[in-house]
Amino acid sequence: MRDKVLHTLKKNKGRWVSGEDICKQLAISRTMVWKHIGSLKEQGYQIETQRRLGYRLLKSPDILYPQEIYAGLNTKLMGSKIIHLERVDSTNEVAKGLARQGAEEGTVVIAEEQNCGKGRLGRHWYSAAGKDIVFSVLLKPKISLSETPQVSMLAAVAVARAMEAVCDTKVGIKWPNDLLINNKKFCGILVEIGAEIDCVRHVVLGIGINVNSLADNWPREIRGHTSSLRAEVGEKLSRVKVLQAVLKELDHLYSVWKEEGFAAILKLWRTWCISQHCNARVETLQGSYTGRIEGVNNTGELLLRMSDGSIRAFSSGDVSLRL
C-alpha cells in the first residue's frame, strides 16, 4: 500500500494531493495515509505536508529502491523480483544463496554498499557507497559449461547499448567484458555458475558500474585506469535510470540469445570491441601470454598470435592492451 501512495504522489509530482483524495483512491484511512507518508519520508522522499492542502512530492532520493526501479521498467524477465540491501559483502554471494533456495530467474540483488566485491582472477571490485551501482542477476539458461562465457559478452553489449541511450557517450568493450570510456574502465562484469558435471543449474551475473563516484572515491592503485560516467560526461546521473536502461537491454539481448543464438550477440559485440588487431598481454590462472590479438572466434574465444606464429585461443583471462 505504501507503494500505491507513492505512485499517487508521483502522478501529481509537484502538485498538492489531499489526504481525502488519497483515502478515496486507495480505500484506506487517513491514519494509514499519514503512516505511509511518514515511512516514505524516512526512506528519503521529500514530501511537503500542509494542512488543508494535503501532500506533495518534491524530490525522490537517488536510492535504488525496488519501487523506483519498477516504475517504467517494462521488462519481461529481468527484475521479476528485486531485492534491495543496504550493505553486503557481495551481491553475487547473496544471489548464489537465493539460487540454491530456488529463487526465480530474473531475480535482481542490489546493494547500496558492497564490501567484498569480486573481480576476475580473484581481484577486488571497488564501488562507492550510494554513488555507484552494484547488482547481480540470477539466470537459468539451458546451456553447457562451455557456453557460459557468452553470458558475460552479452552483458557487456547490454551495458554498452544502455550507456549510449542514457548518456550518449562512446563506449568500448575490451575482451571479454570490460567496459571503457576513453580507455578507462568504468564497468566490470563477473559471471559465476552453479553446475553439475555436464549441466548448468544457474548463472549469476554480477555487474558493477561506476556512475557518480570520482577519483577521490577510488583506491590510489586504480585511479590511473579507472573512470566513471560522471567523470566522463561532466554531470551526475540518475542511478535508477542507468540501472533501468541496463536491465532493459539485458532483457532484450537475453531473449535474442535464446531465440537466435550467440552469433547475433557476437555480431553486436564486435561493433563495440576495441581489443582487436593490437598487441596485448593475456593473464590467466595458468600464466601470462603476450602476442597480437587476431580477433575472436565464433564461440567468443580470444585468438592471440604468439611470437612463433602459432595462434592460441583463450576462453577467459584478463587482457592488457598495447595500443
C-alpha positions as CSV (number, residue, x, y, z in Angstrom):
1,M,0.0,0.0,0.0
2,R,2.9,2.4,0.7
3,D,4.0,2.0,-3.0
4,K,0.5,2.9,-4.1
5,V,0.6,6.0,-2.0
6,L,4.0,6.9,-3.6
7,H,2.5,6.2,-7.1
8,T,-0.3,8.6,-6.4
9,L,2.1,11.3,-5.3
10,K,4.3,10.7,-8.3
11,K,1.4,11.1,-10.7
12,N,0.9,14.5,-9.3
13,K,4.6,15.4,-8.6
14,G,4.9,19.0,-7.5
15,R,1.2,19.4,-7.1
16,W,-0.9,19.1,-3.9
17,V,-2.9,15.9,-3.3
18,S,-5.3,16.0,-0.5
19,G,-5.4,13.3,2.1
20,E,-9.1,12.8,1.4
21,D,-8.4,12.1,-2.3
22,I,-5.7,9.5,-1.4
23,C,-8.1,7.9,1.0
24,K,-10.8,7.6,-1.6
25,Q,-8.5,6.4,-4.4
26,L,-6.8,3.7,-2.3
27,A,-9.7,2.9,0.1
28,I,-7.6,3.4,3.2
29,S,-8.0,5.6,6.3
30,R,-6.4,9.0,6.9
31,T,-4.3,7.3,9.6
32,M,-2.9,4.8,7.1
33,V,-2.1,7.6,4.7
34,W,-0.2,9.5,7.4
35,K,1.6,6.3,8.4
36,H,2.7,5.6,4.8
37,I,3.8,9.2,4.2
38,G,5.9,9.0,7.3
39,S,7.5,5.8,6.1
40,L,8.3,7.4,2.7
41,K,9.9,10.4,4.4
42,E,12.1,8.0,6.4
43,Q,13.3,6.5,3.1
44,G,14.4,9.9,1.9
45,Y,11.5,11.1,-0.1
46,Q,11.0,14.9,0.2
47,I,7.3,15.3,0.8
48,E,5.7,18.6,1.9
49,T,2.8,18.4,4.2
50,Q,0.3,21.3,4.7
51,R,-3.0,21.4,6.5
52,R,-6.0,21.8,4.1
53,L,-3.8,21.2,1.1
54,G,-2.5,17.7,1.8
55,Y,0.8,16.3,0.5
56,R,3.1,16.9,-2.5
57,L,6.2,15.1,-3.6
58,L,9.1,17.4,-4.1
59,K,12.0,15.0,-4.7
60,S,12.8,11.3,-4.8
61,P,16.1,10.0,-3.3
62,D,18.8,8.6,-5.5
63,I,18.5,5.2,-3.8
64,L,17.9,2.0,-5.8
65,Y,14.6,1.1,-4.1
66,P,12.6,-1.5,-5.9
67,Q,9.6,0.8,-6.2
68,E,11.8,3.3,-8.1
69,I,13.2,0.7,-10.5
70,Y,9.9,-0.9,-11.2
71,A,8.4,2.4,-12.3
72,G,8.6,2.3,-16.1
73,L,10.9,-0.7,-16.2
74,N,8.7,-2.7,-18.6
75,T,10.9,-5.9,-18.9
76,K,9.7,-9.5,-19.4
77,L,12.2,-11.2,-17.2
78,M,14.9,-9.0,-15.7
79,G,13.8,-7.7,-12.4
80,S,11.0,-10.2,-12.0
81,K,11.9,-9.8,-8.3
82,I,14.2,-7.0,-7.0
83,I,15.9,-7.3,-3.6
84,H,17.4,-4.1,-2.3
85,L,20.0,-4.3,0.5
86,E,21.9,-1.5,2.3
87,R,25.2,-3.3,2.7
88,V,26.5,-6.7,1.7
89,D,29.9,-8.4,1.2
90,S,29.0,-9.4,-2.3
91,T,25.7,-9.3,-4.3
92,N,26.9,-12.4,-6.2
93,E,27.1,-14.3,-3.0
94,V,23.6,-13.3,-2.0
95,A,22.3,-14.2,-5.4
96,K,24.0,-17.6,-5.3
97,G,22.4,-18.3,-2.0
98,L,19.0,-17.3,-3.4
99,A,19.6,-19.6,-6.4
100,R,20.2,-22.6,-4.0
101,Q,16.9,-21.7,-2.4
102,G,15.1,-21.9,-5.7
103,A,14.7,-18.2,-6.5
104,E,13.1,-17.4,-9.8
105,E,15.0,-16.5,-12.9
106,G,15.4,-12.7,-13.4
107,T,15.8,-12.0,-9.7
108,V,18.0,-9.0,-9.1
109,V,20.0,-8.3,-6.0
110,I,21.1,-4.7,-5.5
111,A,23.3,-3.2,-2.7
112,E,24.0,0.4,-1.9
113,E,27.3,-0.7,-0.5
114,Q,29.4,-3.7,-1.3
115,N,32.4,-4.5,0.9
116,C,34.0,-7.5,-0.8
117,G,33.0,-7.2,-4.5
118,K,34.7,-9.7,-6.7
119,G,36.5,-9.2,-10.0
120,R,38.2,-11.7,-12.3
121,L,41.3,-13.7,-11.2
122,G,40.5,-13.1,-7.5
123,R,40.7,-9.4,-7.7
124,H,38.5,-6.9,-5.8
125,W,35.9,-4.7,-7.3
126,Y,35.7,-1.3,-5.7
127,S,32.5,0.8,-5.6
128,A,31.5,3.9,-3.8
129,A,28.5,3.5,-1.4
130,G,25.4,5.4,-2.6
131,K,27.2,6.7,-5.8
132,D,27.8,3.6,-8.0
133,I,25.7,0.6,-8.9
134,V,26.5,-3.0,-7.9
135,F,24.0,-5.7,-8.7
136,S,23.6,-9.4,-9.6
137,V,21.1,-11.1,-11.8
138,L,20.1,-14.8,-11.4
139,L,19.7,-16.5,-14.8
140,K,18.8,-20.1,-15.6
141,P,19.7,-20.7,-19.3
142,K,19.7,-24.2,-20.7
143,I,23.4,-24.2,-21.8
144,S,26.5,-26.3,-21.4
145,L,29.5,-25.2,-19.3
146,S,31.4,-24.2,-22.4
147,E,28.8,-21.7,-23.3
148,T,28.8,-19.7,-20.1
149,P,31.4,-17.1,-21.3
150,Q,28.7,-16.0,-23.8
151,V,26.7,-14.6,-20.9
152,S,29.4,-12.1,-20.0
153,M,29.8,-10.9,-23.5
154,L,26.0,-10.5,-23.8
155,A,26.1,-8.4,-20.6
156,A,28.9,-6.2,-22.0
157,V,26.8,-5.4,-25.1
158,A,23.8,-4.7,-22.9
159,V,25.8,-2.1,-20.8
160,A,27.3,-0.5,-23.9
161,R,23.9,-0.1,-25.5
162,A,22.4,1.2,-22.3
163,M,25.1,3.8,-21.8
164,E,24.6,5.0,-25.4
165,A,20.9,5.5,-24.6
166,V,21.3,7.1,-21.2
167,C,24.3,9.5,-21.6
168,D,25.2,9.4,-25.3
169,T,28.8,8.6,-24.7
170,K,31.1,6.5,-26.8
171,V,31.9,3.2,-25.0
172,G,34.4,0.4,-25.9
173,I,34.5,-3.2,-24.9
174,K,37.8,-4.9,-24.1
175,W,37.6,-8.6,-24.3
176,P,35.7,-10.3,-22.9
177,N,33.6,-7.9,-20.9
178,D,35.4,-4.8,-19.6
179,L,33.6,-1.5,-20.4
180,L,35.8,1.5,-21.1
181,I,35.4,5.2,-21.8
182,N,38.5,7.0,-23.2
183,N,40.4,3.8,-22.5
184,K,39.5,3.9,-18.8
185,K,37.4,1.2,-17.1
186,F,34.1,2.2,-15.6
187,C,32.2,-1.2,-15.5
188,G,33.2,-4.7,-14.6
189,I,31.3,-7.9,-15.2
190,L,31.7,-11.3,-13.4
191,V,29.9,-14.5,-14.2
192,E,29.7,-17.3,-11.7
193,I,27.9,-20.6,-12.2
194,G,26.3,-23.4,-10.3
195,A,26.7,-26.6,-12.3
196,E,26.9,-30.3,-12.3
197,I,29.3,-32.3,-14.4
198,D,27.6,-31.5,-17.7
199,C,24.7,-29.3,-16.8
200,V,24.5,-25.6,-15.7
201,R,21.9,-25.2,-13.0
202,H,22.1,-21.4,-12.8
203,V,24.3,-18.4,-13.8
204,V,24.9,-15.4,-11.5
205,L,25.7,-12.3,-13.5
206,G,27.4,-9.6,-11.4
207,I,27.8,-6.1,-12.8
208,G,29.5,-3.1,-11.2
209,I,29.1,0.4,-12.8
210,N,30.9,3.5,-11.7
211,V,28.2,6.1,-12.0
212,N,28.7,9.1,-9.8
213,S,32.0,8.3,-8.0
214,L,35.1,10.4,-8.7
215,A,38.8,9.9,-8.3
216,D,38.8,10.7,-4.6
217,N,36.5,7.7,-4.0
218,W,38.8,5.2,-5.7
219,P,41.9,3.5,-4.2
220,R,45.1,5.1,-5.5
221,E,46.3,1.9,-7.3
222,I,43.4,2.1,-9.7
223,R,42.9,5.8,-10.3
224,G,45.1,5.9,-13.4
225,H,43.0,3.5,-15.3
226,T,39.5,3.9,-13.7
227,S,36.7,6.3,-14.6
228,S,33.0,6.8,-14.1
229,L,30.1,8.1,-16.1
230,R,30.0,11.3,-14.1
231,A,33.7,11.9,-14.7
232,E,33.3,11.5,-18.4
233,V,30.0,13.3,-19.1
234,G,30.6,16.0,-16.6
235,E,27.4,15.7,-14.6
236,K,25.7,13.4,-12.0
237,L,23.3,10.8,-13.4
238,S,20.3,9.1,-12.0
239,R,21.4,5.7,-10.8
240,V,17.8,4.5,-11.2
241,K,17.7,5.4,-14.9
242,V,21.1,3.9,-15.5
243,L,20.0,0.6,-13.9
244,Q,16.7,0.6,-15.7
245,A,18.4,1.0,-19.0
246,V,20.8,-1.8,-18.4
247,L,18.0,-4.2,-17.2
248,K,16.0,-3.3,-20.3
249,E,18.9,-4.1,-22.7
250,L,19.8,-7.3,-20.7
251,D,16.2,-8.4,-21.1
252,H,16.1,-7.8,-24.8
253,L,19.5,-9.4,-25.6
254,Y,18.9,-12.4,-23.4
255,S,15.8,-13.1,-25.4
256,V,17.7,-12.6,-28.7
257,W,20.4,-15.0,-27.4
258,K,18.0,-17.7,-26.6
259,E,16.0,-17.4,-29.8
260,E,18.7,-16.6,-32.4
261,G,21.9,-18.0,-30.8
262,F,25.3,-16.5,-29.9
263,A,26.1,-15.4,-33.5
264,A,23.6,-12.5,-33.2
265,I,25.2,-11.3,-29.9
266,L,28.7,-11.7,-31.2
267,K,27.9,-9.5,-34.2
268,L,26.8,-6.7,-31.9
269,W,29.8,-7.3,-29.5
270,R,32.3,-6.8,-32.3
271,T,30.9,-3.3,-33.1
272,W,32.0,-2.1,-29.6
273,C,35.1,-4.2,-29.3
274,I,38.4,-2.2,-29.1
275,S,40.7,-5.3,-28.4
276,Q,41.2,-6.4,-32.0
277,H,44.4,-6.4,-34.1
278,C,46.7,-5.0,-31.5
279,N,49.5,-6.2,-29.2
280,A,48.4,-7.5,-25.8
281,R,49.2,-9.5,-22.7
282,V,46.7,-12.0,-21.5
283,E,46.8,-13.1,-17.9
284,T,45.2,-16.3,-16.9
285,L,45.3,-18.6,-13.9
286,Q,47.8,-20.8,-15.9
287,G,50.2,-18.0,-16.7
288,S,50.8,-14.8,-18.7
289,Y,51.0,-14.7,-22.5
290,T,51.9,-11.9,-25.0
291,G,51.2,-11.6,-28.6
292,R,49.0,-9.9,-31.2
293,I,45.2,-10.2,-31.0
294,E,43.8,-11.6,-34.2
295,G,40.1,-11.3,-33.1
296,V,37.7,-13.7,-31.6
297,N,36.3,-16.9,-33.0
298,N,32.6,-17.9,-33.4
299,T,32.4,-19.1,-29.8
300,G,33.8,-15.8,-28.3
301,E,37.3,-17.1,-27.6
302,L,40.2,-14.6,-27.9
303,L,42.7,-15.5,-30.6
304,L,46.3,-14.5,-29.8
305,R,49.1,-14.9,-32.3
306,M,52.2,-15.8,-30.4
307,S,55.8,-14.9,-31.3
308,D,56.3,-18.2,-33.0
309,G,53.4,-17.6,-35.4
310,S,51.0,-20.0,-33.7
311,I,47.6,-18.9,-32.5
312,R,46.3,-19.6,-29.0
313,A,42.7,-19.5,-28.1
314,F,41.5,-18.1,-24.6
315,S,38.1,-18.6,-23.2
316,S,38.8,-16.5,-20.1
317,G,41.5,-14.1,-18.9
318,D,42.5,-10.5,-18.3
319,V,43.8,-8.5,-21.2
320,S,46.2,-5.6,-21.1
321,L,46.3,-3.8,-24.5
322,R,49.4,-2.3,-26.1
323,L,47.6,0.2,-28.3
